[in-house]
Amino acid sequence: MGAYMRRLHEVAGFEYVAEPLPMRNSTNAIIYYLLFASPNKTGHHIVTDIISKYRTRGQ
């Protein structure tokens, strides 16, 4: 996952790449990762705040 995040930043040019959020099904298996990449600092702050609340609630 780290390599993909680096490519989003270095190759695709997104200045802000949030830590991916694993999305799980009803048996708690990861089915995909939700990623957010943006050139916008404000958008990054909003998304990381939402993701951190979801991580806290999901545990």
N, C-alpha and C positions, 0 to 999 in steps of 0.2 A: 504494500500500500504506500509505503514511504517513497518508492521510486516513482509511482504515478503522481503523487502529490508534488514531488520535485519537478517532474515534467510539466505539470500544470503551471508551476511558477516560472521555471527557467525557459521552457520551450514555447508554451502557449502565452506567456507574458502576464499571467494573473499575479498581481502584487500581493493579494491576500488569499490564502488557501486555508480554510478551516479544517480542524481535525475531523476525520470522517466519523459518522455516527452509524453503528451497525443496526440494521433493521432486522427484527426477528419475527418469526411466525409464532403460532400458538404453542409449538413445542420448544420454543426458545432457540431454534436453530437460526443462524444468520442467513438471510436470503439475499441481501445486498447491503452495500454501504452507501449512505447518503453523503454526498460531497458538496461543498460550496466553494466556488472560486470566483473572485471578483476583483476588478481594478479599484473598487470603491471602499474606502476605509469605514464609512458609516454603515454600509451594508454588511461588512464583515463583523462589526461590533454587534449589530442587531442579530445576525445569524448565530454568532458564538454565544450570545446571551440565551437565545431560544434553545440551542442545542444543550447548553449546560443545564438548563432547567429540566429538559427531557431526560438527560443522563441521571440527574439526581432523582427524579420521579421514578424512572425505570428500574432503579436498583433497590 
